[in-house]
Amino acid sequence: MNQIETASSTDLEHSPVGELVHSHATGAQWLSRYSSSLMGVFGTPQRVLVRGAGCLVWDADGKEYLDLLGGIAVNALGHAHPFVTSVISSQLATLGHVSNFFTSPTQIALAEKLLELSKAPAGSKVFFANSGTEAVEAAFKLARRNTGASHAAAAESAAKPRTKIIALEGAFHGRTMGALALTAKEAYRAPFAPLPGGVVHVPFGDIEALRAAVDNTTAAVFLEPIQGEAGVRPLPAGYLKAAREATTAAGALLILDEVQTGIGRTGKWLASEDAGIVPDAVTLAKGLGGGFPIGALVTFGPENSALLTAGQHGTTFGGNPVATAAALATLHVLESQDVLAHVRAVGEHLRAGLAAIDGVTEVRGEGLLIGFDLDADVAPGVVAAGLDAGFIVNSPGPRTIRLAPPLILTTDQADRFLAALPALLQTAKDAQ
Ligand SMILES: *Cc1c(COP(=O)(O)O)cnc(C)c1O
């Protein structure tokens, strides 16, 4: 029997994978292959990207872009960050995957680090997944285990599992069936009915509506501190505090979905950290791995952390050595270089600049999660004009633009976009 060739004896440069790096195919050629091989759920991709460095990416035709979307709030340290890259490759060259029959030092260290950064009380725990929607699925299952038993006010309903879950209109929590049940958008939900039951959506930001909906049959309330997909809509001041009071009184869990807002995106580790509350659980994902897929559910306190017991949940890939090393590397850079202070400063600069531009009617968000509205339904046109001019931005709505750039975006780079925006707006309006 011949031995299978090991990586070191395979010529990477002349392998089918290595050759892709030096491919001379054009974007149009790639997109024609894309449309005959990839499922159509994403529509036609805007560009074929081949390379990135910091806040810049290049497409297959050699055009350069300033990336102001960061893979949708994922590339916290930009593209190809040298430290993150070297940590990932060295971990992969040491131990890549082990399954959850085993653990590894990076998994344990990352769990400890997340508990520290989220200021979780003693007895708090972490579950690792591979994406945002999986972190939310874990939270959904956590909610299904809530009987209200640990809450004195609801002791009479102890041991009876609760099924009612409350989320907000405009909410986005992911695309798998449980997360989709929490997601509000009808176009995403309707084709897949029936979804897991018991979920009620109440009007966004309306504390009275939430108070009226939360009762002692409620298992959990799911909230995004800032709704990202809905166009960067922050909850009104005091809302999280009022939600905490209502859920505590009813024995319901308060679960914060910080998949988009967490890990420094708003200039804080958690967008909710100044709200003066302790949640029951927080979901994390997007920025956590600096571009490497990883999600996490943090449960606060010993009771919440014991709701899911041995055998009740699991994952093959979740929390593997490479993903957790990538996250540790990302957190190390964010912390050691005080990136969060930078995020606050550049975010403020960007928002002030946007607010001063003719045709921008409202600017929202915190840190480097920014949404702004236009005075006409031309947001998709601005995205297209942006690409032509070398800027990647996103339009979550017909007159809304979202920015979620790498957290290392410089003031100069922000200024380049601010200087270009009036012309992008004009181009989009002319094309209407
Ligand atoms: C993106 C997002 C998700 C889903 O994350 P995926 O990694 O795409 O599954 C869930 N919740 C929020 C708030 C998000 O922004």
PDBQT file of the ligand as one rigid body, heavy atoms in Angstrom, charges set to zero:
ROOT
HETATM    1  C1  LIG A 501     -25.651  38.296  11.730  1.00  0.00    +0.000 C 
HETATM    2  C2  LIG A 501     -26.513  38.131  12.903  1.00  0.00    +0.000 A 
HETATM    3  C3  LIG A 501     -26.968  36.860  13.299  1.00  0.00    +0.000 A 
HETATM    4  C4  LIG A 501     -26.698  35.613  12.488  1.00  0.00    +0.000 C 
HETATM    5  O1  LIG A 501     -25.333  35.331  12.402  1.00  0.00    +0.000 OA
HETATM    6  P1  LIG A 501     -24.815  34.333  11.263  1.00  0.00    +0.000 P 
HETATM    7  O2  LIG A 501     -23.364  34.158  11.585  1.00  0.00    +0.000 OA
HETATM    8  O3  LIG A 501     -25.077  34.982   9.944  1.00  0.00    +0.000 OA
HETATM    9  O4  LIG A 501     -25.574  33.068  11.413  1.00  0.00    +0.000 OA
HETATM   10  C5  LIG A 501     -27.723  36.772  14.453  1.00  0.00    +0.000 A 
HETATM   11  N1  LIG A 501     -28.021  37.862  15.189  1.00  0.00    +0.000 NA
HETATM   12  C6  LIG A 501     -27.590  39.098  14.834  1.00  0.00    +0.000 A 
HETATM   13  C7  LIG A 501     -27.936  40.265  15.711  1.00  0.00    +0.000 C 
HETATM   14  C8  LIG A 501     -26.840  39.276  13.678  1.00  0.00    +0.000 A 
HETATM   15  O5  LIG A 501     -26.444  40.498  13.307  1.00  0.00    +0.000 OA
ENDROOT
TORSDOF 0
